Amino acid sequence: MNMFPNSFISAPNIADWFKFTDNGKVEMISGKVEIGQGINTAFVQIAAEELDIDPSRIDLTAGDTRTKLDGGCTSGSLSMQTEGLSLRKAASAARVVMLEKASELLQSNAGELSIKDGEVFLNGNTTNISYWSLSDALDLNKKVESYMNPKKPNERKLVGKKLNRIDLPFKVTGKPIFIHDLELDNMLHARIVRPPSQSSRLISIDKDSTLKIKGLIKLVQDGSFIAVICKREEVSVKVAEQVKKLCKWSKAPKAVADPIVYIKNFNGEIQTGLLKGEALNNDKINFSTEVSRQYLCHASIGPCCAIACWNKNNLEVHTHSQSVFPLQRSLAAVFKVDENTIDVIHHQGSGCYGHNGSDDVALDAALVAKAIPEIPVRVQWSREDELSWSPLAPAMVTQASAYVNNDGKIENMSLMIKSPPHVKRPVGAAAVNLLSADYLLEPILSPNPIDTALDKGGAADRNSVPLYDIPNLTSQKQIIYDLPWRTSAMRGLGAFVNVYAIETLMDDIASELNLDPVQFRLSHSSDTRIQGVIENVAKLSDWNKKDDGNTFKGIAFSRYKNSGAYCAVVVEIKVDEDIELINVWASVDAGECINPDGIINQIEGGIIQSASCTLIEKVNFENEEIQSKDWETYPIIKFNQVPRTFVNIVSHPDLPFLGVGEAAHGPTAAAISNALRKALGIRIKSIPITRDDIVAALNE
């Protein structure tokens, strides 16, 4: 199943995207959803530009299966490159059709007409004709691709300028915009009783004792899936804890003691994603590194939540899922119903960094609600659920090797990636991939996913091919399916570790050759856009200024997926008891810039999260059981650890826009490591970089 379908397949007509209402508003539909990245604001800006209206006139509905506009999954930093472009085409088509109708009514040439905030002008004079006066007499069921005519770059006036985020006023004033705040009439609350680990299954439950628990409205059990329904949320929390004590679970088998060691020693099928030129002969390797990253949690501040209600003829689900249509198909497969009898409606969550538990909690809510028809049931995960039961980002090991000739040029580079799978999203009957589906009396087991091919963006091997001018390149991977922990997509997928490997190796080579890291990178690139962001960030950070002996700088670069935004990052650190991040500078080239604030926000957020993953975060296990269950056992970066960040946008109004959501993740991690090497002369190859790792490296 294609996770990124062309939106015009499900919504080919202008009317599928826009409706002009009689109150001077425009109802706009989008197949992509807001998950904290500010995408709704950018989409409104694009449409307002093409329609020549004030952005405040647009009311946006996004991620609602009732609209039939299937934009696929909001992921991969692809929203601007796919949906943004489609919206531009659809809005321009609406303008063209409206002008054609106005031209007919005014018996004038379309070239004599112009639009200002939705009103039609003839040779600069008012006509009393507007989008809204035309809409009743005009059928917008016309093919977008037959009428689209987007403005040329020099004709655009609104895009490229700051537009305040359209969702912030609601959040500041407390309007219930989040799924967590949604209250439906007669709504009940439920909590799920989880087993101690993923492989555990229910042996028995003392149902007689559960009936005596005060506040319990209904106990729901289907195989090893157990939930409690109560009138109030706080009561459901207490009741779930009581029921948990009445359950007996099977013990999970012993897991590997050290996942990283297991991954390093794994020897399975090798998949070659790229072989350009000659493969690197082991005898010729003169520079190499092997880096690793531990398992990570998504660690969203707000745990996952969903509301479901079974009515007579349909299931209604309120969710903060990234992919409402794939979720609709997966729910239909679980309940063996027609997908058109299920409505999946998106609401904002607390922010999302990949495939978290938002789809899983939607199934939880639907399973519970089925036991009590006609009444909406809300399921809120706990902090422990969020950290222990959302899919994890897989641990990884990447080996990077290179041959550098006598002229100081890299002639050959090779990467070998070993990793559990990165993408296990719900897509439908062929891969339901929902947590609780595995625990039902008639379980729907998740198949082993196929790791995305490198020519389709890659997954474990994402960004495993450096964009530098290296004539011979090899990228290979081995996917590991026999580790017990559930993994799926997290920000950047394999790019985080692969960029870390490539960019720290680049610095190691430059250091050995006694060359400046910036100049070494520039000497290996003829791409002016790569040169542009590297030179820009060097200037921004005053790179050529000598380190003062107290603080040290490191640099790194990548282009996300080799098809998204270009991003170069310089990090300045101070090393005392721990690594202190002082300043971070970033230069980003995302092609045409729609909303500079949105780009800056995404890069800043990526820098902060990457710093947290690089220096602090890792999942701890006891056999199969995840021990990271709260902020004490899974700490994340604190406000007083956040560096000052400076982001500069290299804009190209005449070039296509590129996704920025994951652009800063890998370069930030590598730049931190490169700054540490400059400060202490040591290379830490394991992530997170801990104080113990630094002490051990210094004592070697």
C-alpha atoms as one frame of an Amber mdcrd trajectory, in Angstrom:
protein
   0.000   0.000   0.000   1.409   3.393  -1.034   1.755   5.546   2.088   2.082
   8.695  -0.042  -0.633   8.528  -2.731  -1.177  11.348  -5.184  -4.021  13.332
  -3.622  -5.623  13.871  -7.027  -6.428  10.152  -7.184  -9.010  10.539  -4.401
  -9.723  14.249  -4.950  -9.411  15.101  -8.647 -11.856  18.035  -8.691 -11.656
  21.589  -7.389 -14.785  20.934  -5.300 -12.880  18.208  -3.446 -10.515  20.864
  -2.107 -12.500  24.104  -1.802 -15.985  25.329  -0.991 -16.910  29.025  -1.021
 -19.498  29.589   1.707 -22.008  32.425   1.878 -20.319  34.079   4.861 -17.271
  35.140   2.886 -15.270  32.158   4.038 -13.480  29.404   2.165 -13.631  25.848
   3.418 -10.408  24.088   2.463  -9.654  20.366   2.725  -6.222  18.839   3.257
  -5.139  15.219   3.401  -2.121  16.010   5.589  -2.434  16.742   9.295  -0.965
  19.073  11.884   1.382  17.161  14.194   3.211  20.187  15.574   5.144  21.127
  12.445   3.003  24.139  11.481   1.958  22.611   8.183  -1.616  23.917   8.354
  -0.356  27.493   8.412   1.840  26.931   5.358  -1.057  25.326   3.480  -3.346
  28.269   4.251  -0.627  30.627   3.044  -0.215  28.718  -0.244  -3.963  28.667
  -0.922  -4.501  32.312   0.051  -1.712  33.315  -2.328  -3.218  31.498  -5.301
  -6.789  32.576  -4.511  -5.827  36.202  -3.797  -7.681  36.270  -0.482  -6.781
  37.120   3.072  -5.595  33.981   4.919  -8.125  34.629   7.691 -10.932  33.733
   5.268  -9.790  30.109   5.089 -11.191  27.459   7.425  -9.162  24.287   7.127
 -10.343  20.715   7.642  -7.463  18.245   7.641  -7.280  14.490   8.069 -10.937
  13.481   7.950 -11.937  10.324   6.080 -15.427  11.743   5.556 -13.952  14.203
   3.029 -12.551  11.330   0.917  -9.333  13.314   0.275  -6.619  10.735   0.975
  -3.257  12.404   1.398  -1.695   9.279   2.875   0.573   9.440   5.884   1.884
  12.766   7.170   5.516  11.721   7.485   8.873  11.661   5.765   9.086  15.490
   5.566   7.018  15.171   2.395   3.959  17.298   3.132   5.199  20.402   1.344
   6.643  18.455  -1.579   3.414  16.535  -2.146   0.325  18.110  -0.576   1.689
  21.644  -0.689   2.178  21.367  -4.417  -1.261  19.784  -4.889  -2.932  22.564
  -2.892  -1.191  25.189  -4.989  -2.497  23.546  -8.154  -6.032  23.161  -6.771
  -6.226  26.758  -5.535  -4.920  28.107  -8.815  -7.495  26.028 -10.693 -10.260
  27.499  -8.530  -9.067  31.009  -9.355  -8.931  30.238 -13.088 -12.473  28.812
 -13.141 -13.826  31.753 -11.161 -12.191  34.263 -13.497 -13.545  32.448 -16.542
 -17.075  32.697 -15.149 -16.615  36.361 -14.218 -15.258  37.065 -17.703 -18.354
  35.479 -19.198 -20.710  37.538 -17.019 -18.827  40.784 -17.674 -18.313  40.038
 -21.360 -14.648  40.874 -20.977 -11.297  39.237 -21.478  -9.904  37.311 -18.527
  -6.710  39.349 -18.865  -8.642  42.484 -17.916  -9.743  40.961 -14.623  -7.990
  40.797 -11.282  -8.923  39.576  -7.818  -8.400  41.334  -4.533  -9.418  39.474
  -1.380 -11.899  37.408  -3.363 -13.510  40.346  -5.203 -13.292  40.657  -8.979
 -12.039  43.902 -10.532 -12.283  44.909 -14.210  -9.363  47.082 -15.282  -8.954
  48.041 -11.622 -12.620  48.937 -11.117 -15.012  47.150  -8.776 -17.612  44.864
 -10.362 -19.681  43.712  -7.351 -18.724  40.168  -8.333 -16.872  37.937  -5.887
 -16.027  34.299  -5.372 -19.073  34.049  -3.148 -21.512  35.608  -5.585 -20.220
  33.278  -8.301 -20.154  30.071  -6.276 -23.907  29.332  -6.354 -24.014  29.462
 -10.146 -20.731  27.676 -10.683 -20.047  23.944 -10.614 -16.572  23.330  -9.181
 -16.632  19.642 -10.011 -13.966  20.282 -12.604 -10.620  18.531 -12.897  -7.856
  20.440 -11.135  -5.291  19.305 -13.669  -7.369  20.742 -16.541  -7.466  24.280
 -15.110  -4.454  24.693 -12.811  -2.185  27.638 -13.518  -0.099  28.525 -10.440
   1.409  31.979 -10.214   4.978  32.506 -11.331   7.501  33.211  -8.547   7.655
  36.941  -9.340   3.845  37.187  -9.064   3.659  35.867  -5.492   3.194  38.393
  -2.701   2.099  36.446   0.382   4.365  33.401   0.451   7.893  33.809   1.728
   6.704  36.124   4.485   5.908  35.493   8.119   2.350  34.407   8.870   1.429
  33.734  12.471   0.504  30.111  13.081  -3.234  29.667  12.738  -3.450  27.166
  15.621  -1.639  29.193  18.300  -4.495  31.555  19.300  -6.644  28.537  20.191
  -3.833  26.969  22.198  -3.014  30.186  24.043  -6.648  30.917  24.934  -7.418
  27.330  25.892  -9.890  26.398  23.168 -10.150  22.571  23.139  -8.152  21.996
  19.963  -6.322  18.918  21.288  -7.778  15.405  21.208  -7.101  15.230  24.947
  -9.537  18.093  25.579 -12.379  16.802  23.414 -15.525  16.012  25.424 -18.496
  14.290  23.813 -21.941  13.889  25.345 -22.232  10.986  27.803 -18.573  10.111
  27.254 -17.039   7.406  29.438 -13.383   6.765  30.202 -11.311   3.620  29.843
  -7.823   2.382  30.617  -6.006  -0.626  29.195  -4.429  -3.218  31.487  -1.125
  -4.160  29.858   0.964  -7.307  30.346   4.460  -6.954  31.842   6.159  -7.344
  28.437   5.357  -7.707  24.770   5.473 -11.523  24.646   3.440 -12.079  27.816
  -0.110 -13.364  27.466  -2.972 -13.653  29.926  -3.184 -16.910  31.853  -6.102
 -15.991  34.097  -8.067 -13.123  35.633 -10.107 -13.171  38.834 -13.344 -11.827
  37.328 -15.368 -12.353  40.497 -13.104  -9.973  42.372 -13.195  -7.408  39.574
 -16.978  -7.148  39.920 -16.484  -5.879  43.493 -14.253  -2.979  42.446 -15.938
   0.327  43.167 -16.390   2.593  40.143 -16.044  -0.115  37.492 -18.851   0.128
  34.930 -17.651  -2.685  32.683 -14.679  -4.992  32.311 -13.744  -5.680  28.688
 -11.766  -8.796  27.817 -10.923 -10.282  24.442  -8.117 -12.829  24.758  -5.234
 -11.008  26.432  -6.735  -7.576  25.755  -8.177  -6.182  28.991  -9.726  -2.786
  29.660 -11.861  -1.108  32.297 -14.639   1.409  31.637 -15.505   4.027  34.253
 -17.436   7.256  34.476 -14.433   9.441  35.264 -10.845   9.293  34.043  -9.180
   9.385  37.455 -11.392   6.506  38.571 -10.410   4.450  35.528  -6.733   4.893
  36.448  -7.265   3.508  39.947  -9.530   0.702  38.775  -7.028  -0.402  36.117
  -4.340  -0.686  38.790  -6.624  -2.862  40.897  -7.535  -5.103  37.965  -3.869
  -5.470  37.038  -3.254  -7.141  40.414  -5.956  -9.711  39.627  -4.282 -10.824
  36.370  -1.765 -13.608  35.935   0.485 -13.388  32.873   2.893 -15.761  31.171
   6.581 -14.987  31.482   8.428 -13.700  28.460  11.530 -15.593  27.359  14.917
 -14.152  28.229  16.097 -11.487  25.827  19.624 -10.661  24.701  21.712  -9.025
  27.396  23.092  -6.258  25.176  21.184  -5.334  21.994  24.123  -3.404  20.530
  26.483  -6.356  20.882  23.865  -8.616  19.318  23.369  -6.235  16.383  27.114
  -5.863  15.834  27.536  -9.638  15.676  24.487 -10.235  13.501  25.243 -11.857
  10.166  22.181 -12.078   7.932  21.106 -11.397   4.393  22.906  -8.421   2.874
  20.806  -6.039   0.798  22.739  -3.740  -1.499  20.973  -0.418  -1.957  23.664
   1.215  -4.073  26.845   0.151  -5.809  28.327   3.056  -7.727  31.685   2.412
  -9.328  33.921  -0.135  -7.622  33.181  -1.782  -4.293  35.671  -0.886  -1.579
  38.303  -3.571  -1.167  39.094  -4.272   2.485  42.813  -4.063   1.718  42.401
  -0.459   0.560  40.501   0.850   3.610  42.578   3.486   5.354  39.846   5.195
   7.358  36.872   3.598   9.110  34.443   3.991  11.975  31.666   1.953  13.557
  28.960   3.884  15.375  25.899   2.748  17.291  22.720   4.099  18.803  20.597
   2.603  21.551  16.824   2.103  21.321  14.896   5.372  21.770  11.373   6.335
  22.865   9.305   9.000  21.138   8.693  10.557  24.556   5.935  12.957  23.514
   5.016  15.236  26.405   1.317  14.363  26.078   0.536  10.615  26.027  -1.615
   9.190  23.236  -5.394   9.490  23.335  -8.436   8.547  21.247 -12.237   8.526
  21.447 -14.457   5.980  19.706 -18.183   5.363  19.421 -20.056   2.521  17.716
 -23.334   3.785  16.326 -25.942   1.653  14.544 -24.248   1.664  11.167 -20.777
   3.054  11.709 -17.744   3.448  13.929 -16.574   6.999  14.636 -12.989   7.463
  15.808 -11.380  10.706  16.969  -7.608  10.496  16.829  -4.299  12.311  16.441
  -3.036   9.691  13.989  -0.670  10.754  11.216  -2.476   8.533   8.719  -6.251
   8.510   9.037  -6.972   6.550   5.850  -4.480   3.725   6.532  -5.860   3.602
  10.085  -9.391   3.374   8.674  -8.342   0.405   6.535  -6.625  -1.343   9.445
  -9.616  -0.879  11.759 -11.887  -2.283   9.042  -9.656  -5.374   8.846  -9.710
  -5.890  12.623 -13.497  -5.632  12.911 -14.219  -7.269   9.538 -16.396  -4.397
   8.298 -16.471  -2.227   5.192 -13.984   0.634   5.611 -16.647   3.098   4.458
 -18.588   2.369   7.664 -15.703   3.843   9.691 -15.111   7.577  10.068 -11.660
   8.595  11.297 -11.394  12.248  12.308  -8.104  13.945  13.128  -7.504  16.274
  16.063  -4.188  17.718  17.109  -2.064  15.882  19.653   0.958  17.011  21.631
   3.378  16.709  18.731   4.718  13.666  16.951   8.173  12.539  15.844   7.231
   9.495  13.797   5.073   6.424  14.339   4.045   6.707  17.988   1.066   5.053
  19.698  -1.674   7.279  18.248  -2.918   4.519  15.920  -2.680   1.908  18.667
  -4.780   3.890  21.122  -7.401   4.370  18.387  -7.835   0.589  18.195  -7.898
   0.434  21.997 -10.776   2.921  22.057 -12.657   1.111  19.274 -12.308  -2.282
  21.013 -13.576  -0.878  24.296 -16.396   1.134  22.731 -17.694  -1.957  20.930
 -18.594  -3.401  24.310 -20.855  -0.456  25.105 -22.573   0.725  21.854 -23.946
   4.223  21.241 -21.708   5.696  23.953 -18.392   7.423  23.185 -15.426   6.049
  25.122 -12.174   7.905  25.657  -8.907   6.037  26.175  -5.925   7.963  27.511
  -2.590   6.215  27.730  -0.478   6.656  30.853   3.096   7.906  30.829   4.219
   4.293  31.308   2.085   3.191  28.338   3.555   5.943  26.206   7.175   5.073
  26.964   6.815   1.285  27.142   4.218   0.485  24.477   4.634   2.986  21.652
   6.912   1.632  18.918  10.558   2.288  19.719  13.166   3.740  17.410  15.424
   0.756  16.701  18.966   0.457  17.939  21.467   0.554  15.057  25.061  -0.110
  14.164  26.597   1.548  11.103  30.083   0.894   9.816  31.574   3.457   7.440
  34.838   2.841   5.590  36.802   4.947   3.149  39.839   4.996   0.927  41.631
   8.345   0.658  44.274   8.772  -2.043  47.610  10.546  -1.766  46.026  13.807
  -2.913  43.733  13.827   0.113  40.642  12.957  -1.926  38.139  10.315  -0.907
  37.997   7.849  -3.790  35.725   5.274  -2.200  33.298   5.104   0.700  31.195
   2.185   1.879  28.487   1.879   4.530  27.107  -1.275   6.153  24.003  -0.803
   8.317  22.631  -3.349  10.779  19.245  -2.590  12.284  15.807  -3.870  13.251
  13.034  -2.576  10.930  12.152   1.111  10.925   8.677   1.168   9.384   5.797
  -0.853  10.781   2.872   1.495  10.300  -0.743   0.322   9.923  -1.685   0.178
   6.246  -4.704  -2.135   6.073  -5.603  -5.808   5.869  -2.159  -6.855   4.619
  -0.444  -5.204   7.588  -2.792  -4.136  10.383   0.209  -3.368  12.610  -1.837
  -2.239  15.623  -0.642  -3.139  19.107  -3.775  -4.643  20.664  -4.611  -6.657
  17.532  -1.853  -9.077  18.592  -3.550  -9.740  21.958  -7.068 -10.622  20.821
  -8.566 -14.094  21.175  -8.280 -14.272  17.383  -5.060 -12.285  17.010  -4.079
 -10.406  13.875  -0.329 -10.783  13.950   1.879  -8.173  12.353   4.001  -9.420
   9.440   7.683  -8.616   9.157   7.854  -5.357   7.215   9.951  -4.822   4.119
  12.573  -2.190   4.840  12.021   0.631   2.356  14.366   0.470  -0.615  17.063
   3.115  -0.834  15.792   4.401  -4.175  12.448   5.083  -2.466  14.077   7.067
   0.363  15.401   4.157   2.412  14.676   3.305   6.028  17.568   1.727   7.930
  19.825   2.887   5.087  18.329   6.369   4.771  21.081   8.926   4.084  23.668
   6.172   3.801  24.992   7.670   0.556  27.052  10.834   1.072  26.401  13.636
  -1.405  30.048  14.559  -1.637  31.986  14.081  -4.872  33.129  10.525  -4.224
  33.349   8.409  -7.400  32.863   4.992  -5.767  30.063   4.439  -3.254  28.452
   1.376  -1.676  25.453   1.173   0.662  24.376  -2.133   2.209  22.119  -3.173
   5.063  21.098  -6.175   7.142  17.633  -6.103   8.739  17.191  -7.924  12.044
  13.765  -9.386  12.831  14.448 -11.611  15.845  14.850  -8.991  18.564  11.712
  -8.857  20.742  11.026  -5.130  20.872   8.464  -3.455  18.646  10.061  -0.808
  16.437   8.906   1.606  13.789   9.570   5.039  12.319  11.081   7.816  14.394
  12.337  11.181  13.181  14.921  10.631  10.470  14.775   6.820  10.621  18.268
   5.504   9.846  19.478   8.932   8.716  20.279   9.944  12.302  22.942   7.242
  12.720  24.123   7.144   9.111  24.762  10.886   8.948  26.551  10.579  12.295
  28.814   7.889  10.812  29.543   9.743   7.565  30.062  13.183   9.071  32.230
  12.046  11.991  34.345  10.029   9.534  34.701  13.151   7.376  36.098  15.000
  10.395  38.399  12.123  11.329  39.861  12.151   7.822  40.225  15.944   7.801
  41.971  15.836  11.169  44.400  13.121  10.056  45.227  15.146   6.948  45.541
  18.322   9.043  42.814  20.038   7.010  40.055  22.372   8.110  36.735  20.421
   8.290  34.828  23.114   6.406  37.359  23.363   3.602  37.651  19.565   3.438
  33.913  19.277   2.842  33.906  22.079   0.286  36.769  20.443  -1.570  34.585
  17.358  -1.970  31.529  19.139  -3.343  30.773  20.776  -6.663  27.076  21.210
  -5.779  26.482  24.933  -5.285  23.578  24.327  -2.891  25.753  22.149  -0.642
  28.508  24.744  -0.814  25.945  27.442  -0.061  24.707  26.058   3.271  28.192
  25.032   4.442  29.698  28.439   3.641  26.666  30.183   5.100  26.786  28.362
   8.437  30.557  28.849   8.642  30.055  32.601   8.282  27.065  32.609  10.636
  29.047  30.836  13.365  32.283  32.784  12.821  33.936  29.432  12.131  37.364
  30.845  11.317  37.673  32.503  14.713  40.104  30.442  16.783  38.625  28.478
  19.677  39.311  30.233  22.989  40.257  27.033  24.824  37.006  26.991  26.779
  34.525  26.375  23.995  34.884  24.305  20.825  32.968  24.048  17.566  32.038
  21.140  15.307  30.335  21.080  11.921  28.266  18.560   9.964  26.078  18.547
   6.855  23.457  16.425   5.141  20.555  16.670   2.755  17.688  14.709   4.244
  17.016  11.569   2.177  19.274  13.202  -0.446  16.046  14.716  -1.797  14.765
  17.001   0.980  16.200  20.139   2.543  19.929  20.827   2.718  21.134  21.556
   6.247  24.537  22.418   7.707  24.963  22.741  11.467  27.721  24.137  13.685
  27.617  23.337  17.394  29.625  25.117  20.095  30.199  23.186  23.312  31.918
  23.482  26.647  33.163  20.346  28.384  33.351  20.212  32.163  31.499  17.613
  34.205  29.301  17.049  31.167  28.953  18.386  27.641  27.294  21.807  27.775
  25.728  23.052  24.571  26.391  26.782  24.220  25.341  27.772  20.708  24.022
  26.024  17.622  23.951  27.633  14.197  22.121  26.120  11.245  21.833  27.032
   7.597  18.964  25.437   5.686  18.063  25.431   2.002  14.467  24.267   1.557
  13.955  25.629  -1.923  11.026  28.028  -2.020  10.263  29.289   1.484   6.540
  29.581   2.249   6.652  30.631   5.920  10.147  31.374   7.291   8.920  31.034
  10.874   7.700  27.518  10.140  11.079  26.481   8.730  12.973  28.032  11.635
  10.663  26.341  14.159  11.234  22.941  12.558  15.013  23.296  12.457  15.155
  24.565  16.051  12.952  21.697  17.209  15.098  19.184  15.340  18.256  20.587
  16.909  16.840  20.343  20.428  15.470  16.834  20.016  18.659  15.648  18.339
  20.725  17.054  21.195  18.536  15.149  23.648  18.903  11.896  21.688  22.657
  12.412  21.291  23.484  13.187  24.913  20.762  11.726  27.118  18.163   9.342
  25.759  18.187   5.548  25.702  15.756   2.769  26.580  16.716   0.411  29.404
  15.604  -3.216  29.500  15.422  -6.054  31.959  15.261  -9.047  29.678  12.323
  -8.234  27.403  10.613  -5.808  29.772  11.136  -2.118  29.106  12.293  -0.368
  32.278  12.018   3.173  30.915   8.588   4.058  32.270   8.746   7.667  33.475
  10.838  10.829  33.214  13.248   9.517  35.859  14.022   6.321  33.969  13.809
   7.989  30.537  15.061  11.570  30.973  14.955  14.055  28.100  16.662  17.403
  27.629  15.662  20.084  30.145  15.047  23.754  29.491  18.313  24.763  31.170
  20.223  22.449  28.806  18.828  23.951  25.599  21.453  25.913  23.625  20.979
  29.255  21.935  19.991  28.519  18.364  20.444  30.635  15.244  18.878  29.536
  11.965  19.471  31.126   8.587  17.340  30.268   5.551  18.904  30.154   2.098
  15.803  30.803   0.014  15.249  29.945  -3.641  11.794  31.286  -4.621  12.142
  29.831  -8.112  12.837  26.258  -6.925  10.439  23.600  -5.556   9.907  23.552
  -1.806  11.646  20.807   0.160  10.722  19.140   3.457  12.560  20.399   6.562
  11.070  18.436   9.471  13.954  15.970   9.775  16.774  17.935   8.154  18.643
  18.986  11.316  18.539  15.690  13.206  21.612  13.906  11.842  23.868  16.950
  11.337  23.295  18.151  14.915  24.348  14.808  16.404  27.470  14.611  14.249
  28.391  18.241  14.919  28.229  17.628  18.693  30.562  14.648  18.345  32.905
  16.609  16.101  33.050  19.460  18.613  33.834  16.967  21.387  36.681  15.489
  19.326  38.078  18.975  18.859  37.792  19.685  22.580  39.245  16.469  23.997
  40.810  14.647  21.059  38.547  11.616  21.490  35.882  10.103  19.264  32.803
   8.697  20.982  31.164   6.219  18.620  28.139   5.250  20.715  24.985   7.286
  21.153  24.039   8.634  23.625  27.408  10.181  24.444  27.582   9.797  28.209
  30.002  11.064  30.820  31.111   7.483  31.479  31.912   7.055  27.760  34.030
  10.205  27.807  35.915   9.172  30.956  36.541   5.698  29.546  37.822   7.132
  26.246  40.152   9.546  28.059  41.577   6.683  30.137  42.326   4.468  27.123
